[in-house]
Amino acid sequence: MVAAVLRCLSGYIAACVAAAIIEVSFVLPPHELAGAQADRLTAAGIWLLLASLHTAIFAAPFAAIMIAVAEWRGLRSFIYYAGVGFGIAALGFLAQLSGIGVAQPVKIILYVLAAFSIAGIVGGAVYWLLSGRKAGQRGCRAKSRDAATQ
């Protein structure tokens, strides 16, 4: 039980960092950072930490429900986790849109939509890669006990 919680928590943290890397990459593209000075790299690092924290706080209630459902039902499909990541990102986009309003140019709104969508799908994929593939699995000792009793 404790191992499953730690697996889910570490997967969630890694997914939030991966999503934040994508979001920051839309603001500071990697080709701009390749030859950047130390102050620009420091700013990118700070933005990455802040984006990771913001993503983790916003997504926590939605992800907790979806992770609990996946663990309970033993859902191990990549599509499930990518879809959940996309759905959480869509909610984040709608929250962002409600804050700035639709007075922004369409190009900016579509750019933000693309950033959120890709970040959500990548976050879901990273979670699946680290934790989701093992959803609902019981421990090794329980499997060996079951095999011994049969």
C-alpha positions as CSV (number, residue, x, y, z in Angstrom):
1,M,0.0,0.0,0.0
2,V,2.8,2.4,1.0
3,A,4.7,1.5,-2.1
4,A,1.7,2.2,-4.3
5,V,1.2,5.6,-2.7
6,L,4.9,6.5,-3.2
7,R,4.8,5.2,-6.8
8,C,1.8,7.4,-7.5
9,L,3.3,10.5,-5.7
10,S,6.6,10.2,-7.5
11,G,4.9,9.8,-10.8
12,Y,2.7,12.8,-10.2
13,I,5.6,15.0,-9.2
14,A,7.5,13.9,-12.4
15,A,4.4,14.6,-14.5
16,C,4.1,18.1,-13.1
17,V,7.7,18.9,-13.8
18,A,7.4,17.5,-17.3
19,A,4.3,19.6,-18.0
20,A,6.1,22.7,-16.6
21,I,9.1,22.1,-18.9
22,I,6.8,22.1,-21.9
23,E,5.0,25.3,-20.6
24,V,8.3,27.1,-20.0
25,S,9.6,25.9,-23.4
26,F,6.7,27.8,-25.1
27,V,7.8,31.0,-23.4
28,L,11.6,30.5,-23.6
29,P,12.3,28.1,-26.5
30,P,15.4,25.9,-26.1
31,H,17.2,27.5,-29.0
32,E,17.1,30.8,-27.2
33,L,18.5,29.2,-24.0
34,A,21.3,27.4,-25.9
35,G,23.6,30.4,-25.9
36,A,22.0,32.4,-23.1
37,Q,23.8,34.2,-20.3
38,A,23.6,33.0,-16.7
39,D,20.8,35.4,-15.7
40,R,18.6,34.2,-18.5
41,L,19.2,30.5,-17.5
42,T,18.5,31.4,-13.9
43,A,15.2,33.0,-14.9
44,A,14.3,29.9,-16.9
45,G,15.0,27.8,-13.8
46,I,12.9,29.9,-11.6
47,W,10.1,29.9,-14.1
48,L,10.4,26.1,-14.2
49,L,10.1,25.8,-10.5
50,L,7.1,28.2,-10.3
51,A,5.4,26.5,-13.2
52,S,5.9,23.1,-11.6
53,L,4.5,24.3,-8.3
54,H,1.5,26.0,-10.0
55,T,0.8,22.9,-12.1
56,A,1.0,20.6,-9.0
57,I,-1.4,22.8,-7.0
58,F,-3.9,23.2,-9.7
59,A,-4.0,19.6,-10.9
60,A,-3.9,18.0,-7.5
61,P,-7.6,17.5,-6.8
62,F,-8.4,16.4,-10.4
63,A,-5.3,14.1,-10.6
64,A,-6.1,12.6,-7.1
65,I,-9.5,11.5,-8.3
66,M,-8.3,10.1,-11.6
67,I,-5.4,8.3,-10.0
68,A,-7.7,6.8,-7.4
69,V,-10.0,5.6,-10.1
70,A,-7.1,4.2,-12.2
71,E,-5.7,2.3,-9.2
72,W,-9.1,1.0,-8.1
73,R,-10.0,-0.2,-11.6
74,G,-6.5,-1.2,-12.6
75,L,-6.5,1.1,-15.7
76,R,-3.1,0.9,-17.4
77,S,-3.9,2.3,-20.8
78,F,-1.7,5.1,-22.2
79,I,-4.8,6.7,-23.8
80,Y,-6.4,7.0,-20.3
81,Y,-3.5,8.9,-18.8
82,A,-2.9,11.1,-21.9
83,G,-6.6,11.9,-22.0
84,V,-6.7,12.7,-18.3
85,G,-3.7,15.0,-18.7
86,F,-5.3,16.7,-21.7
87,G,-8.6,17.1,-19.7
88,I,-6.8,18.6,-16.7
89,A,-4.9,20.9,-19.1
90,A,-8.1,21.9,-20.8
91,L,-9.5,22.9,-17.3
92,G,-6.3,24.9,-16.7
93,F,-6.7,26.6,-20.1
94,L,-10.3,27.5,-19.3
95,A,-9.3,28.9,-15.9
96,Q,-6.5,30.9,-17.6
97,L,-9.0,32.2,-20.2
98,S,-11.5,33.3,-17.6
99,G,-8.8,35.3,-16.0
100,I,-7.6,37.2,-19.0
101,G,-10.9,37.2,-20.9
102,V,-11.4,36.8,-24.6
103,A,-10.1,40.3,-25.3
104,Q,-6.7,38.8,-26.3
105,P,-5.9,38.2,-30.0
106,V,-6.8,34.8,-31.3
107,K,-3.2,34.0,-32.0
108,I,-2.3,34.4,-28.4
109,I,-5.3,32.3,-27.2
110,L,-4.4,29.5,-29.7
111,Y,-0.7,29.6,-28.6
112,V,-1.8,29.2,-24.9
113,L,-4.2,26.4,-25.9
114,A,-1.4,24.6,-27.7
115,A,1.0,25.0,-24.7
116,F,-1.6,23.7,-22.2
117,S,-2.7,20.8,-24.5
118,I,0.8,19.6,-25.2
119,A,1.8,20.0,-21.5
120,G,-1.2,18.0,-20.4
121,I,-0.6,15.2,-22.8
122,V,3.2,15.0,-22.0
123,G,2.3,15.1,-18.2
124,G,-0.1,12.2,-18.7
125,A,2.4,10.3,-20.7
126,V,5.2,10.8,-18.1
127,Y,2.8,9.7,-15.3
128,W,1.8,6.6,-17.3
129,L,5.5,5.8,-18.0
130,L,6.5,6.0,-14.4
131,S,3.4,4.9,-12.5
132,G,0.3,4.3,-14.6
133,R,1.6,1.1,-16.3
134,K,1.6,-0.5,-12.8
135,A,-1.8,0.7,-11.7
136,G,-3.8,-1.7,-9.5
137,Q,-0.9,-4.1,-9.2
138,R,-0.5,-5.9,-5.9
139,G,2.8,-6.5,-4.3
140,C,5.2,-9.3,-5.3
141,R,4.6,-11.1,-2.0
142,A,0.9,-11.2,-2.6
143,K,1.4,-12.6,-6.0
144,S,3.7,-15.3,-4.8
145,R,1.2,-16.2,-2.0
146,D,-1.6,-16.5,-4.5
147,A,0.5,-18.7,-6.7
148,A,1.4,-20.9,-3.8
149,T,-2.2,-21.4,-2.7
150,Q,-3.4,-22.4,-6.2
